[in-house]
Amino acid sequence: MHPPGPIAAAVARLFQSEPMTQRKPKAGKMAALSNDDEQQALLDAVHAVFTPLARLAVTRGVPYAALEDALKRAVVQAAALAHPQAAPHRSVSRIATATGINRREVTRLTQASGEPAPLRERSVASEVFTRWLSDRAYRDRKGEPRVLARLGPAPSFETLAQSVTRDVHPRSLLDELLRLDLAVLDEAADTVTVRRDGFVPSGDRARMLGFLADNVGDHLAASVDNVLADGRRHFEQAVFADGLSPASVSAVQRLVGPQWKALLDALVPPLEKRVQADGAIPQAERRRVRIGLYAFDEPTPEARAAQPAATIPEEAAPRRRPRKR
């Protein structure tokens, strides 16, 4: 059995606190759930997080039992991490008390979970792609990624790939970018061109689900940290507007891409320098960071309510079994 994913684990951490009757809040810390209104607000937040995940699971045919088991494992793990000093012989009882999951189920889950799932290894292809977008040596005067000669002196795709790693042949990295539909090879001119301005692999569902787990998991973990710490431990800001027309949304979306390019320009070079400078620090002191940008739009609740309700075709409607008399 695999450990819970980062999204389920982050949600489960919201439930790791003991009831207020058993634990006094520390000074400067957010109190555990203390009234029905706060509990309802928490459940509303969990429902909002679960709804898009449920849509993904239903679309991909994941059964409810698998989702329930994943959430159980995440809740058990969160409860165990909340009491790391508990004696092993008391750990199961403490987790069962904190979560409401019976002792037999807690025992099964703790024995099967094993070590936490390791972080996915970073993709060398994504590093090559990011450097192509952010390194000024590989961009033209307008700041756009250059069309690169496949081979030869810099700036070429060969030197770009070698600036990231010499453990993987440039041709192998090029083939991976071509497979992901992130670059185009002009065989006649022997040049390589960027196809899109973001690392979103086309046709690679496993990779895209990995991005979902990493990006949404870290964003959710940051939000949970902020809630539990009653402050702003992580930077998290957003702009919201409603009452917009589809044309206005499209116009605003066109503004997001340049902002992402500006963010890459500002962050990638100093991050690369700091990674190199910190290469000798002990493993126990190392940390990781993720900084992102996202945009989302959908019809307002009023617009959805005004749309005609979806109807089930008569031939697709479930048939009732005749009752025996």
C-alpha positions in Angstrom: 0.0 0.0 0.0 1.4 3.4 -0.9 1.6 6.4 1.5 -1.1 9.1 0.9 -0.5 11.7 -1.8 0.4 15.3 -0.9 -3.1 16.6 -1.5 -4.8 14.1 0.8 -2.1 14.5 3.4 -2.5 18.3 3.4 -6.3 18.0 3.9 -5.8 15.4 6.6 -3.5 17.8 8.6 -6.5 20.0 9.2 -8.0 17.3 11.4 -4.9 16.4 13.4 -5.7 18.7 16.4 -7.4 17.2 19.4 -10.8 18.4 20.6 -10.8 21.6 22.7 -11.9 19.6 25.8 -8.6 17.7 25.7 -6.2 20.3 24.7 -5.7 24.0 25.6 -4.5 26.3 22.7 -1.0 27.6 23.0 -0.5 31.4 23.2 -0.2 32.9 19.7 -1.6 29.7 18.0 -4.9 29.2 16.4 -7.3 27.3 18.7 -8.6 23.9 17.6 -12.2 23.7 16.5 -14.3 25.3 19.2 -17.8 25.8 17.9 -20.2 24.6 15.3 -19.6 27.5 12.9 -15.9 26.9 12.7 -16.4 23.2 12.2 -18.9 23.9 9.4 -16.4 26.3 7.8 -13.8 23.6 7.9 -16.1 21.0 6.3 -17.1 23.6 3.7 -13.4 24.1 2.8 -12.8 20.4 2.6 -15.8 20.0 0.4 -14.5 22.7 -1.9 -11.1 20.9 -2.1 -12.6 17.5 -2.7 -15.2 18.5 -5.4 -12.7 18.9 -8.3 -10.8 15.8 -7.1 -14.0 13.8 -7.1 -14.7 15.0 -10.6 -11.3 13.8 -11.7 -11.7 10.5 -10.0 -15.1 9.8 -11.5 -13.9 10.8 -14.9 -11.0 8.5 -14.7 -13.0 5.6 -13.2 -11.4 5.6 -9.7 -13.8 3.8 -7.3 -15.0 5.4 -4.1 -13.4 2.7 -2.0 -9.9 3.6 -3.2 -10.5 7.3 -2.4 -11.8 6.5 1.0 -8.8 4.3 1.7 -6.4 7.1 0.5 -8.1 9.6 2.9 -8.0 7.2 5.8 -4.3 6.6 5.3 -3.7 10.4 5.1 -5.7 11.0 8.3 -3.9 8.2 10.2 -0.5 9.6 9.1 -1.4 13.1 10.1 -2.5 11.9 13.5 0.7 9.9 13.9 2.8 12.9 13.0 0.9 15.1 15.5 2.1 12.8 18.3 5.6 11.7 17.3 6.7 11.1 20.9 3.9 8.6 21.7 5.1 5.2 22.8 4.6 2.6 20.1 2.2 0.5 22.3 0.0 3.6 22.8 0.2 5.0 19.3 -2.7 3.0 17.9 -5.0 3.9 20.7 -4.1 7.6 20.5 -4.6 7.7 16.7 -7.9 5.8 17.0 -9.1 8.3 19.6 -8.0 11.3 17.6 -9.5 10.2 14.3 -12.5 8.0 15.2 -11.1 5.2 13.0 -11.3 1.8 14.8 -8.1 0.3 16.3 -8.1 -2.7 13.9 -8.2 -0.3 10.9 -5.5 2.0 12.3 -3.3 -1.1 12.9 -3.8 -2.2 9.3 -3.0 1.3 7.9 0.0 2.0 10.0 1.5 -1.4 9.2 0.9 -1.1 5.5 1.9 2.6 5.0 5.6 2.2 5.4 7.9 5.1 4.7 6.6 8.4 3.3 6.5 8.5 -0.5 9.7 10.1 -1.9 9.4 13.2 -3.9 9.4 12.7 -7.6 12.8 13.2 -9.2 13.1 16.4 -11.1 12.8 16.1 -14.8 15.9 17.0 -16.7 13.8 17.8 -19.8 11.8 20.3 -17.7 15.1 22.0 -16.6 16.3 22.3 -20.2 12.9 23.7 -21.2 12.9 26.2 -18.3 16.4 27.4 -19.0 15.5 27.9 -22.7 12.7 30.2 -21.6 14.6 32.1 -18.9 18.3 32.2 -19.9 19.0 35.4 -21.8 21.7 33.7 -23.9 18.9 31.6 -25.5 16.4 34.4 -26.1 16.2 37.0 -28.8 16.0 40.8 -28.4 12.2 40.6 -27.8 12.8 38.1 -24.9 11.3 35.2 -26.9 13.0 31.8 -27.0 15.5 31.6 -29.9 15.2 29.1 -32.7 18.2 27.0 -32.0 20.5 25.1 -34.2 20.4 21.5 -33.1 24.2 21.2 -33.0 27.2 23.6 -32.8 28.4 26.4 -30.6 26.2 28.4 -28.3 23.5 29.3 -28.6 22.4 25.8 -29.8 20.3 23.1 -28.4 23.4 21.0 -27.9 25.0 23.7 -25.6 21.7 24.4 -23.9 21.3 20.7 -23.0 24.9 20.4 -21.8 24.5 23.5 -19.6 21.9 21.6 -17.6 23.5 18.1 -17.6 26.2 16.0 -19.3 24.8 12.8 -18.0 22.1 12.7 -20.7 22.8 13.0 -24.4 21.3 16.2 -26.0 19.6 14.1 -28.6 17.8 12.1 -25.9 16.6 15.3 -24.2 15.5 16.7 -27.6 13.5 13.5 -28.2 11.8 13.8 -24.9 10.8 17.4 -25.6 9.5 16.3 -29.0 7.5 13.5 -27.4 5.9 15.9 -24.9 5.0 18.3 -27.8 7.1 21.1 -26.2 9.5 21.6 -29.2 9.5 21.2 -32.9 12.4 19.9 -35.0 12.9 21.3 -38.5 14.9 18.5 -40.1 15.6 20.4 -43.3 17.1 23.4 -41.4 18.3 21.2 -38.5 16.8 23.7 -36.0 14.7 23.4 -32.9 11.8 25.7 -31.9 9.8 26.0 -28.7 6.2 25.0 -29.3 4.6 26.5 -26.1 5.6 28.8 -23.3 4.9 26.5 -20.3 5.9 22.9 -19.4 2.6 21.2 -19.8 3.3 17.9 -21.4 0.7 16.9 -24.1 -0.6 13.4 -24.1 1.3 12.3 -21.0 -1.4 11.8 -18.4 0.9 10.3 -15.8 3.2 13.4 -16.0 0.3 15.8 -15.8 -1.2 14.0 -12.7 2.3 14.2 -11.2 2.2 18.0 -11.8 -1.3 18.1 -10.2 0.0 16.3 -7.1 3.1 18.4 -6.8 1.7 21.8 -7.6 -1.7 21.6 -5.9 -0.3 19.5 -3.1 2.3 22.2 -2.2 -0.2 25.0 -2.6 -2.7 23.2 -0.4 0.1 22.5 2.2 1.0 26.2 2.2 -2.7 27.1 2.8 -3.0 24.5 5.6 0.2 25.8 7.3 -1.1 29.3 7.2 -4.5 28.3 8.7 -2.9 26.2 11.5 -0.3 28.8 12.3 -2.9 31.6 12.3 -0.7 33.8 10.2 1.2 34.1 6.9 3.9 31.5 7.1 3.8 31.2 3.3 3.1 33.9 0.7 -0.3 33.3 -0.8 -2.3 36.0 -2.6 -4.9 36.0 -5.3 -7.0 38.4 -7.3 -10.7 37.7 -7.8 -13.3 39.3 -10.0 -16.8 38.2 -11.2 -19.4 39.6 -13.5 -17.1 39.4 -16.5 -18.0 38.6 -20.1 -16.2 35.7 -21.9 -14.4 38.3 -24.0 -13.1 40.1 -20.9 -11.9 36.8 -19.4 -10.0 36.1 -22.6 -8.4 39.5 -22.5 -7.3 39.1 -18.9 -6.0 35.6 -19.6 -3.7 37.1 -22.3 -2.1 39.2 -19.5 -1.1 36.2 -17.4 1.5 34.7 -19.8 3.8 37.8 -19.8 3.6 37.9 -16.0 4.7 34.3 -15.8 7.7 35.1 -18.2 8.6 38.0 -16.0 8.5 35.8 -12.9 10.7 33.3 -14.6 13.2 36.0 -15.5 13.3 37.3 -12.0 13.5 34.0 -10.1 15.3 31.3 -12.1 18.8 32.9 -12.4 19.1 33.7 -8.6 17.6 30.3 -7.7 20.2 28.6 -9.9 23.0 30.6 -8.3 21.8 29.8 -4.8 21.5 26.0 -5.6 25.1 26.1 -6.7 26.3 28.1 -3.7 24.4 25.8 -1.3 25.7 22.6 -2.8 27.9 21.8 0.2 25.4 22.2 3.0 24.5 19.1 5.0 21.5 17.1 3.9 19.7 17.7 7.2 19.7 21.5 6.5 18.4 21.4 3.0 15.0 22.8 2.1 13.0 23.0 -1.1 10.8 25.8 -2.5 8.0 26.0 -5.1 6.8 29.3 -6.5 3.9 29.3 -9.0 1.2 31.2 -10.8 -2.2 30.0 -11.9 -5.4 31.3 -13.5 -8.9 29.9 -13.4 -12.3 30.9 -14.7 -15.8 29.4 -14.8 -19.4 30.6 -15.1 -20.8 32.3 -12.0 -23.4 30.4 -9.9 -26.0 32.7 -11.4 -24.9 31.9 -14.9 -25.0 28.1 -14.2 -28.4 28.4 -12.7 -29.7 30.2 -15.8 -28.5 27.4 -18.1 -31.0 24.7 -19.0 -30.7 21.6 -16.8 -29.0 18.6 -18.4 -31.4 15.9 -19.2 -30.8 12.1 -19.3 -31.8 10.5 -22.6 -34.7 8.2 -22.1 -32.7 5.2 -23.3 -30.0 6.0 -20.8 -32.3 6.5 -17.8 -32.1 3.7 -15.2 -35.0 1.2 -15.4 -36.8 0.1 -12.3 -37.1 -3.5 -11.7 -40.7 -4.8 -11.5 -41.8 -5.5 -8.0 -43.1 -8.8 -7.0 -46.6 -8.9 -5.6 
